[in-house]
Amino acid sequence: MLHDPIANMFSILNNSQRSGKKEVIIRNGSKLMGNLLELIKKNNYIDDVLEERTYNDLIFIVKLNILGGNINKCGAIKPRRSVKKNQYIFFEKQYLPAVDVGHLLISTSQGIFSHTDVAGNQGGILIGFIY
């Protein structure tokens, strides 16, 4: 039984990138997970995301980016923290290795965004990080 599917997804991405796999299957998907994978794809950490529906499950097939834009580390932020529009620098220092390296993944009322897209404009809830 999975307690946190988002943390499981980040763990699968970390482990498969380190072992050199080209493709990985993520089961027990959700709409939030799909939006996170699309955001990670937009930031060039993975090549492609395919979504397959079975009769009772949502499965994502992720093609990893082997040549460039490797995932050094990614993870879920637990507990999920609320962040105001002027607090992004504090959390960037806490979760990312350096300034302008990596992305904080944030859920807002308008959707899932990177902290570089919404910094100074609106707050949200921190879901994860990737660099």
Chimera marker file (.cmm) of the C-alpha trace (Angstrom):
<marker_set name="trace">
<marker id="1" x="0.000" y="0.000" z="0.000" r="1" g="1" b="0" radius="0.5"/>
<marker id="2" x="1.333" y="3.408" z="-0.969" r="1" g="1" b="0" radius="0.5"/>
<marker id="3" x="1.166" y="6.129" z="1.629" r="1" g="1" b="0" radius="0.5"/>
<marker id="4" x="2.378" y="8.960" z="-0.613" r="1" g="1" b="0" radius="0.5"/>
<marker id="5" x="2.209" y="8.403" z="-4.394" r="1" g="1" b="0" radius="0.5"/>
<marker id="6" x="3.931" y="11.752" z="-5.139" r="1" g="1" b="0" radius="0.5"/>
<marker id="7" x="6.954" y="10.856" z="-2.993" r="1" g="1" b="0" radius="0.5"/>
<marker id="8" x="6.961" y="7.419" z="-4.617" r="1" g="1" b="0" radius="0.5"/>
<marker id="9" x="7.046" y="9.041" z="-8.079" r="1" g="1" b="0" radius="0.5"/>
<marker id="10" x="10.032" y="11.212" z="-7.128" r="1" g="1" b="0" radius="0.5"/>
<marker id="11" x="11.798" y="8.171" z="-5.668" r="1" g="1" b="0" radius="0.5"/>
<marker id="12" x="11.232" y="6.172" z="-8.864" r="1" g="1" b="0" radius="0.5"/>
<marker id="13" x="12.598" y="9.052" z="-10.971" r="1" g="1" b="0" radius="0.5"/>
<marker id="14" x="15.691" y="9.376" z="-8.734" r="1" g="1" b="0" radius="0.5"/>
<marker id="15" x="16.472" y="5.668" z="-8.716" r="1" g="1" b="0" radius="0.5"/>
<marker id="16" x="15.895" y="5.092" z="-12.417" r="1" g="1" b="0" radius="0.5"/>
<marker id="17" x="18.010" y="8.110" z="-13.398" r="1" g="1" b="0" radius="0.5"/>
<marker id="18" x="20.896" y="6.893" z="-11.218" r="1" g="1" b="0" radius="0.5"/>
<marker id="19" x="20.701" y="3.359" z="-12.608" r="1" g="1" b="0" radius="0.5"/>
<marker id="20" x="20.767" y="4.674" z="-16.183" r="1" g="1" b="0" radius="0.5"/>
<marker id="21" x="17.342" y="3.519" z="-17.353" r="1" g="1" b="0" radius="0.5"/>
<marker id="22" x="15.880" y="5.085" z="-20.465" r="1" g="1" b="0" radius="0.5"/>
<marker id="23" x="12.240" y="4.503" z="-19.592" r="1" g="1" b="0" radius="0.5"/>
<marker id="24" x="10.297" y="3.970" z="-16.389" r="1" g="1" b="0" radius="0.5"/>
<marker id="25" x="6.693" y="3.054" z="-15.581" r="1" g="1" b="0" radius="0.5"/>
<marker id="26" x="4.897" y="4.859" z="-12.762" r="1" g="1" b="0" radius="0.5"/>
<marker id="27" x="1.710" y="3.203" z="-11.541" r="1" g="1" b="0" radius="0.5"/>
<marker id="28" x="-1.088" y="4.516" z="-9.301" r="1" g="1" b="0" radius="0.5"/>
<marker id="29" x="-1.140" y="7.834" z="-11.120" r="1" g="1" b="0" radius="0.5"/>
<marker id="30" x="-3.328" y="10.850" z="-10.544" r="1" g="1" b="0" radius="0.5"/>
<marker id="31" x="-4.112" y="14.141" z="-12.230" r="1" g="1" b="0" radius="0.5"/>
<marker id="32" x="-1.702" y="15.943" z="-9.875" r="1" g="1" b="0" radius="0.5"/>
<marker id="33" x="1.050" y="13.481" z="-10.761" r="1" g="1" b="0" radius="0.5"/>
<marker id="34" x="0.407" y="14.034" z="-14.466" r="1" g="1" b="0" radius="0.5"/>
<marker id="35" x="0.615" y="17.807" z="-14.040" r="1" g="1" b="0" radius="0.5"/>
<marker id="36" x="3.882" y="17.475" z="-12.096" r="1" g="1" b="0" radius="0.5"/>
<marker id="37" x="5.397" y="15.248" z="-14.794" r="1" g="1" b="0" radius="0.5"/>
<marker id="38" x="4.365" y="17.739" z="-17.500" r="1" g="1" b="0" radius="0.5"/>
<marker id="39" x="6.035" y="20.557" z="-15.541" r="1" g="1" b="0" radius="0.5"/>
<marker id="40" x="9.194" y="18.464" z="-15.134" r="1" g="1" b="0" radius="0.5"/>
<marker id="41" x="9.094" y="17.792" z="-18.888" r="1" g="1" b="0" radius="0.5"/>
<marker id="42" x="8.674" y="21.522" z="-19.606" r="1" g="1" b="0" radius="0.5"/>
<marker id="43" x="11.845" y="22.210" z="-17.591" r="1" g="1" b="0" radius="0.5"/>
<marker id="44" x="13.776" y="19.605" z="-19.686" r="1" g="1" b="0" radius="0.5"/>
<marker id="45" x="14.445" y="17.055" z="-16.948" r="1" g="1" b="0" radius="0.5"/>
<marker id="46" x="12.621" y="14.280" z="-18.819" r="1" g="1" b="0" radius="0.5"/>
<marker id="47" x="11.997" y="13.714" z="-22.524" r="1" g="1" b="0" radius="0.5"/>
<marker id="48" x="8.422" y="12.517" z="-22.754" r="1" g="1" b="0" radius="0.5"/>
<marker id="49" x="5.430" y="11.427" z="-20.686" r="1" g="1" b="0" radius="0.5"/>
<marker id="50" x="2.818" y="8.998" z="-21.988" r="1" g="1" b="0" radius="0.5"/>
<marker id="51" x="-0.419" y="8.446" z="-20.096" r="1" g="1" b="0" radius="0.5"/>
<marker id="52" x="-2.258" y="5.125" z="-20.243" r="1" g="1" b="0" radius="0.5"/>
<marker id="53" x="-5.561" y="4.314" z="-18.589" r="1" g="1" b="0" radius="0.5"/>
<marker id="54" x="-6.485" y="0.823" z="-17.550" r="1" g="1" b="0" radius="0.5"/>
<marker id="55" x="-9.875" y="-0.179" z="-16.223" r="1" g="1" b="0" radius="0.5"/>
<marker id="56" x="-9.002" y="0.954" z="-12.681" r="1" g="1" b="0" radius="0.5"/>
<marker id="57" x="-5.599" y="2.624" z="-12.817" r="1" g="1" b="0" radius="0.5"/>
<marker id="58" x="-3.658" y="5.455" z="-14.420" r="1" g="1" b="0" radius="0.5"/>
<marker id="59" x="-0.139" y="4.584" z="-15.592" r="1" g="1" b="0" radius="0.5"/>
<marker id="60" x="2.579" y="7.007" z="-16.746" r="1" g="1" b="0" radius="0.5"/>
<marker id="61" x="5.412" y="5.893" z="-19.019" r="1" g="1" b="0" radius="0.5"/>
<marker id="62" x="8.278" y="8.365" z="-18.602" r="1" g="1" b="0" radius="0.5"/>
<marker id="63" x="11.167" y="8.564" z="-21.057" r="1" g="1" b="0" radius="0.5"/>
<marker id="64" x="14.191" y="9.896" z="-19.220" r="1" g="1" b="0" radius="0.5"/>
<marker id="65" x="16.567" y="12.474" z="-20.638" r="1" g="1" b="0" radius="0.5"/>
<marker id="66" x="19.873" y="10.583" z="-20.851" r="1" g="1" b="0" radius="0.5"/>
<marker id="67" x="22.034" y="13.093" z="-22.756" r="1" g="1" b="0" radius="0.5"/>
<marker id="68" x="21.291" y="16.414" z="-21.078" r="1" g="1" b="0" radius="0.5"/>
<marker id="69" x="19.217" y="17.802" z="-18.234" r="1" g="1" b="0" radius="0.5"/>
<marker id="70" x="19.792" y="14.890" z="-15.889" r="1" g="1" b="0" radius="0.5"/>
<marker id="71" x="17.946" y="14.733" z="-12.603" r="1" g="1" b="0" radius="0.5"/>
<marker id="72" x="20.503" y="15.082" z="-9.820" r="1" g="1" b="0" radius="0.5"/>
<marker id="73" x="17.919" y="14.928" z="-7.060" r="1" g="1" b="0" radius="0.5"/>
<marker id="74" x="14.190" y="15.312" z="-6.714" r="1" g="1" b="0" radius="0.5"/>
<marker id="75" x="11.853" y="14.795" z="-3.822" r="1" g="1" b="0" radius="0.5"/>
<marker id="76" x="8.548" y="15.553" z="-2.197" r="1" g="1" b="0" radius="0.5"/>
<marker id="77" x="8.316" y="18.225" z="0.465" r="1" g="1" b="0" radius="0.5"/>
<marker id="78" x="6.633" y="16.747" z="3.519" r="1" g="1" b="0" radius="0.5"/>
<marker id="79" x="4.730" y="18.162" z="5.244" r="1" g="1" b="0" radius="0.5"/>
<marker id="80" x="3.417" y="20.296" z="2.417" r="1" g="1" b="0" radius="0.5"/>
<marker id="81" x="4.045" y="23.886" z="3.362" r="1" g="1" b="0" radius="0.5"/>
<marker id="82" x="2.148" y="27.008" z="2.475" r="1" g="1" b="0" radius="0.5"/>
<marker id="83" x="4.268" y="29.750" z="0.993" r="1" g="1" b="0" radius="0.5"/>
<marker id="84" x="3.433" y="33.420" z="0.569" r="1" g="1" b="0" radius="0.5"/>
<marker id="85" x="4.460" y="35.351" z="-2.505" r="1" g="1" b="0" radius="0.5"/>
<marker id="86" x="7.431" y="36.971" z="-0.758" r="1" g="1" b="0" radius="0.5"/>
<marker id="87" x="8.784" y="33.795" z="0.932" r="1" g="1" b="0" radius="0.5"/>
<marker id="88" x="10.169" y="31.918" z="-2.087" r="1" g="1" b="0" radius="0.5"/>
<marker id="89" x="13.782" y="32.921" z="-1.384" r="1" g="1" b="0" radius="0.5"/>
<marker id="90" x="13.680" y="31.285" z="2.063" r="1" g="1" b="0" radius="0.5"/>
<marker id="91" x="12.428" y="27.962" z="0.695" r="1" g="1" b="0" radius="0.5"/>
<marker id="92" x="14.767" y="28.158" z="-2.298" r="1" g="1" b="0" radius="0.5"/>
<marker id="93" x="17.709" y="28.364" z="0.118" r="1" g="1" b="0" radius="0.5"/>
<marker id="94" x="16.308" y="25.478" z="2.150" r="1" g="1" b="0" radius="0.5"/>
<marker id="95" x="15.628" y="22.962" z="-0.646" r="1" g="1" b="0" radius="0.5"/>
<marker id="96" x="17.805" y="23.923" z="-3.649" r="1" g="1" b="0" radius="0.5"/>
<marker id="97" x="21.625" y="23.740" z="-3.783" r="1" g="1" b="0" radius="0.5"/>
<marker id="98" x="22.273" y="27.207" z="-5.243" r="1" g="1" b="0" radius="0.5"/>
<marker id="99" x="20.573" y="30.273" z="-6.646" r="1" g="1" b="0" radius="0.5"/>
<marker id="100" x="19.037" y="29.649" z="-10.101" r="1" g="1" b="0" radius="0.5"/>
<marker id="101" x="19.690" y="25.893" z="-9.867" r="1" g="1" b="0" radius="0.5"/>
<marker id="102" x="16.616" y="23.676" z="-9.869" r="1" g="1" b="0" radius="0.5"/>
<marker id="103" x="12.942" y="24.304" z="-9.336" r="1" g="1" b="0" radius="0.5"/>
<marker id="104" x="10.448" y="24.251" z="-6.509" r="1" g="1" b="0" radius="0.5"/>
<marker id="105" x="7.143" y="22.729" z="-7.649" r="1" g="1" b="0" radius="0.5"/>
<marker id="106" x="4.181" y="24.715" z="-6.344" r="1" g="1" b="0" radius="0.5"/>
<marker id="107" x="0.438" y="24.124" z="-6.408" r="1" g="1" b="0" radius="0.5"/>
<marker id="108" x="-1.554" y="27.335" z="-6.771" r="1" g="1" b="0" radius="0.5"/>
<marker id="109" x="-5.208" y="28.057" z="-7.390" r="1" g="1" b="0" radius="0.5"/>
<marker id="110" x="-4.403" y="28.414" z="-11.116" r="1" g="1" b="0" radius="0.5"/>
<marker id="111" x="-2.499" y="25.106" z="-11.399" r="1" g="1" b="0" radius="0.5"/>
<marker id="112" x="0.963" y="23.597" z="-10.886" r="1" g="1" b="0" radius="0.5"/>
<marker id="113" x="3.915" y="25.922" z="-11.506" r="1" g="1" b="0" radius="0.5"/>
<marker id="114" x="7.628" y="26.294" z="-10.901" r="1" g="1" b="0" radius="0.5"/>
<marker id="115" x="8.717" y="28.889" z="-8.353" r="1" g="1" b="0" radius="0.5"/>
<marker id="116" x="10.414" y="30.885" z="-11.126" r="1" g="1" b="0" radius="0.5"/>
<marker id="117" x="7.025" y="31.334" z="-12.834" r="1" g="1" b="0" radius="0.5"/>
<marker id="118" x="5.072" y="32.596" z="-9.821" r="1" g="1" b="0" radius="0.5"/>
<marker id="119" x="7.693" y="34.207" z="-7.544" r="1" g="1" b="0" radius="0.5"/>
<marker id="120" x="6.434" y="37.593" z="-6.388" r="1" g="1" b="0" radius="0.5"/>
<marker id="121" x="3.002" y="37.137" z="-7.979" r="1" g="1" b="0" radius="0.5"/>
<marker id="122" x="1.127" y="34.610" z="-5.858" r="1" g="1" b="0" radius="0.5"/>
<marker id="123" x="1.567" y="32.091" z="-3.085" r="1" g="1" b="0" radius="0.5"/>
<marker id="124" x="0.788" y="28.420" z="-3.001" r="1" g="1" b="0" radius="0.5"/>
<marker id="125" x="1.663" y="25.078" z="-1.474" r="1" g="1" b="0" radius="0.5"/>
<marker id="126" x="5.085" y="23.483" z="-1.915" r="1" g="1" b="0" radius="0.5"/>
<marker id="127" x="4.829" y="19.985" z="-3.363" r="1" g="1" b="0" radius="0.5"/>
<marker id="128" x="8.389" y="19.076" z="-4.318" r="1" g="1" b="0" radius="0.5"/>
<marker id="129" x="11.749" y="20.104" z="-5.686" r="1" g="1" b="0" radius="0.5"/>
<marker id="130" x="13.985" y="19.040" z="-8.555" r="1" g="1" b="0" radius="0.5"/>
<marker id="131" x="17.513" y="19.897" z="-9.631" r="1" g="1" b="0" radius="0.5"/>
<link id1="1" id2="2" r="1" g="1" b="0" radius="0.2"/>
<link id1="2" id2="3" r="1" g="1" b="0" radius="0.2"/>
<link id1="3" id2="4" r="1" g="1" b="0" radius="0.2"/>
<link id1="4" id2="5" r="1" g="1" b="0" radius="0.2"/>
<link id1="5" id2="6" r="1" g="1" b="0" radius="0.2"/>
<link id1="6" id2="7" r="1" g="1" b="0" radius="0.2"/>
<link id1="7" id2="8" r="1" g="1" b="0" radius="0.2"/>
<link id1="8" id2="9" r="1" g="1" b="0" radius="0.2"/>
<link id1="9" id2="10" r="1" g="1" b="0" radius="0.2"/>
<link id1="10" id2="11" r="1" g="1" b="0" radius="0.2"/>
<link id1="11" id2="12" r="1" g="1" b="0" radius="0.2"/>
<link id1="12" id2="13" r="1" g="1" b="0" radius="0.2"/>
<link id1="13" id2="14" r="1" g="1" b="0" radius="0.2"/>
<link id1="14" id2="15" r="1" g="1" b="0" radius="0.2"/>
<link id1="15" id2="16" r="1" g="1" b="0" radius="0.2"/>
<link id1="16" id2="17" r="1" g="1" b="0" radius="0.2"/>
<link id1="17" id2="18" r="1" g="1" b="0" radius="0.2"/>
<link id1="18" id2="19" r="1" g="1" b="0" radius="0.2"/>
<link id1="19" id2="20" r="1" g="1" b="0" radius="0.2"/>
<link id1="20" id2="21" r="1" g="1" b="0" radius="0.2"/>
<link id1="21" id2="22" r="1" g="1" b="0" radius="0.2"/>
<link id1="22" id2="23" r="1" g="1" b="0" radius="0.2"/>
<link id1="23" id2="24" r="1" g="1" b="0" radius="0.2"/>
<link id1="24" id2="25" r="1" g="1" b="0" radius="0.2"/>
<link id1="25" id2="26" r="1" g="1" b="0" radius="0.2"/>
<link id1="26" id2="27" r="1" g="1" b="0" radius="0.2"/>
<link id1="27" id2="28" r="1" g="1" b="0" radius="0.2"/>
<link id1="28" id2="29" r="1" g="1" b="0" radius="0.2"/>
<link id1="29" id2="30" r="1" g="1" b="0" radius="0.2"/>
<link id1="30" id2="31" r="1" g="1" b="0" radius="0.2"/>
<link id1="31" id2="32" r="1" g="1" b="0" radius="0.2"/>
<link id1="32" id2="33" r="1" g="1" b="0" radius="0.2"/>
<link id1="33" id2="34" r="1" g="1" b="0" radius="0.2"/>
<link id1="34" id2="35" r="1" g="1" b="0" radius="0.2"/>
<link id1="35" id2="36" r="1" g="1" b="0" radius="0.2"/>
<link id1="36" id2="37" r="1" g="1" b="0" radius="0.2"/>
<link id1="37" id2="38" r="1" g="1" b="0" radius="0.2"/>
<link id1="38" id2="39" r="1" g="1" b="0" radius="0.2"/>
<link id1="39" id2="40" r="1" g="1" b="0" radius="0.2"/>
<link id1="40" id2="41" r="1" g="1" b="0" radius="0.2"/>
<link id1="41" id2="42" r="1" g="1" b="0" radius="0.2"/>
<link id1="42" id2="43" r="1" g="1" b="0" radius="0.2"/>
<link id1="43" id2="44" r="1" g="1" b="0" radius="0.2"/>
<link id1="44" id2="45" r="1" g="1" b="0" radius="0.2"/>
<link id1="45" id2="46" r="1" g="1" b="0" radius="0.2"/>
<link id1="46" id2="47" r="1" g="1" b="0" radius="0.2"/>
<link id1="47" id2="48" r="1" g="1" b="0" radius="0.2"/>
<link id1="48" id2="49" r="1" g="1" b="0" radius="0.2"/>
<link id1="49" id2="50" r="1" g="1" b="0" radius="0.2"/>
<link id1="50" id2="51" r="1" g="1" b="0" radius="0.2"/>
<link id1="51" id2="52" r="1" g="1" b="0" radius="0.2"/>
<link id1="52" id2="53" r="1" g="1" b="0" radius="0.2"/>
<link id1="53" id2="54" r="1" g="1" b="0" radius="0.2"/>
<link id1="54" id2="55" r="1" g="1" b="0" radius="0.2"/>
<link id1="55" id2="56" r="1" g="1" b="0" radius="0.2"/>
<link id1="56" id2="57" r="1" g="1" b="0" radius="0.2"/>
<link id1="57" id2="58" r="1" g="1" b="0" radius="0.2"/>
<link id1="58" id2="59" r="1" g="1" b="0" radius="0.2"/>
<link id1="59" id2="60" r="1" g="1" b="0" radius="0.2"/>
<link id1="60" id2="61" r="1" g="1" b="0" radius="0.2"/>
<link id1="61" id2="62" r="1" g="1" b="0" radius="0.2"/>
<link id1="62" id2="63" r="1" g="1" b="0" radius="0.2"/>
<link id1="63" id2="64" r="1" g="1" b="0" radius="0.2"/>
<link id1="64" id2="65" r="1" g="1" b="0" radius="0.2"/>
<link id1="65" id2="66" r="1" g="1" b="0" radius="0.2"/>
<link id1="66" id2="67" r="1" g="1" b="0" radius="0.2"/>
<link id1="67" id2="68" r="1" g="1" b="0" radius="0.2"/>
<link id1="68" id2="69" r="1" g="1" b="0" radius="0.2"/>
<link id1="69" id2="70" r="1" g="1" b="0" radius="0.2"/>
<link id1="70" id2="71" r="1" g="1" b="0" radius="0.2"/>
<link id1="71" id2="72" r="1" g="1" b="0" radius="0.2"/>
<link id1="72" id2="73" r="1" g="1" b="0" radius="0.2"/>
<link id1="73" id2="74" r="1" g="1" b="0" radius="0.2"/>
<link id1="74" id2="75" r="1" g="1" b="0" radius="0.2"/>
<link id1="75" id2="76" r="1" g="1" b="0" radius="0.2"/>
<link id1="76" id2="77" r="1" g="1" b="0" radius="0.2"/>
<link id1="77" id2="78" r="1" g="1" b="0" radius="0.2"/>
<link id1="78" id2="79" r="1" g="1" b="0" radius="0.2"/>
<link id1="79" id2="80" r="1" g="1" b="0" radius="0.2"/>
<link id1="80" id2="81" r="1" g="1" b="0" radius="0.2"/>
<link id1="81" id2="82" r="1" g="1" b="0" radius="0.2"/>
<link id1="82" id2="83" r="1" g="1" b="0" radius="0.2"/>
<link id1="83" id2="84" r="1" g="1" b="0" radius="0.2"/>
<link id1="84" id2="85" r="1" g="1" b="0" radius="0.2"/>
<link id1="85" id2="86" r="1" g="1" b="0" radius="0.2"/>
<link id1="86" id2="87" r="1" g="1" b="0" radius="0.2"/>
<link id1="87" id2="88" r="1" g="1" b="0" radius="0.2"/>
<link id1="88" id2="89" r="1" g="1" b="0" radius="0.2"/>
<link id1="89" id2="90" r="1" g="1" b="0" radius="0.2"/>
<link id1="90" id2="91" r="1" g="1" b="0" radius="0.2"/>
<link id1="91" id2="92" r="1" g="1" b="0" radius="0.2"/>
<link id1="92" id2="93" r="1" g="1" b="0" radius="0.2"/>
<link id1="93" id2="94" r="1" g="1" b="0" radius="0.2"/>
<link id1="94" id2="95" r="1" g="1" b="0" radius="0.2"/>
<link id1="95" id2="96" r="1" g="1" b="0" radius="0.2"/>
<link id1="96" id2="97" r="1" g="1" b="0" radius="0.2"/>
<link id1="97" id2="98" r="1" g="1" b="0" radius="0.2"/>
<link id1="98" id2="99" r="1" g="1" b="0" radius="0.2"/>
<link id1="99" id2="100" r="1" g="1" b="0" radius="0.2"/>
<link id1="100" id2="101" r="1" g="1" b="0" radius="0.2"/>
<link id1="101" id2="102" r="1" g="1" b="0" radius="0.2"/>
<link id1="102" id2="103" r="1" g="1" b="0" radius="0.2"/>
<link id1="103" id2="104" r="1" g="1" b="0" radius="0.2"/>
<link id1="104" id2="105" r="1" g="1" b="0" radius="0.2"/>
<link id1="105" id2="106" r="1" g="1" b="0" radius="0.2"/>
<link id1="106" id2="107" r="1" g="1" b="0" radius="0.2"/>
<link id1="107" id2="108" r="1" g="1" b="0" radius="0.2"/>
<link id1="108" id2="109" r="1" g="1" b="0" radius="0.2"/>
<link id1="109" id2="110" r="1" g="1" b="0" radius="0.2"/>
<link id1="110" id2="111" r="1" g="1" b="0" radius="0.2"/>
<link id1="111" id2="112" r="1" g="1" b="0" radius="0.2"/>
<link id1="112" id2="113" r="1" g="1" b="0" radius="0.2"/>
<link id1="113" id2="114" r="1" g="1" b="0" radius="0.2"/>
<link id1="114" id2="115" r="1" g="1" b="0" radius="0.2"/>
<link id1="115" id2="116" r="1" g="1" b="0" radius="0.2"/>
<link id1="116" id2="117" r="1" g="1" b="0" radius="0.2"/>
<link id1="117" id2="118" r="1" g="1" b="0" radius="0.2"/>
<link id1="118" id2="119" r="1" g="1" b="0" radius="0.2"/>
<link id1="119" id2="120" r="1" g="1" b="0" radius="0.2"/>
<link id1="120" id2="121" r="1" g="1" b="0" radius="0.2"/>
<link id1="121" id2="122" r="1" g="1" b="0" radius="0.2"/>
<link id1="122" id2="123" r="1" g="1" b="0" radius="0.2"/>
<link id1="123" id2="124" r="1" g="1" b="0" radius="0.2"/>
<link id1="124" id2="125" r="1" g="1" b="0" radius="0.2"/>
<link id1="125" id2="126" r="1" g="1" b="0" radius="0.2"/>
<link id1="126" id2="127" r="1" g="1" b="0" radius="0.2"/>
<link id1="127" id2="128" r="1" g="1" b="0" radius="0.2"/>
<link id1="128" id2="129" r="1" g="1" b="0" radius="0.2"/>
<link id1="129" id2="130" r="1" g="1" b="0" radius="0.2"/>
<link id1="130" id2="131" r="1" g="1" b="0" radius="0.2"/>
</marker_set>
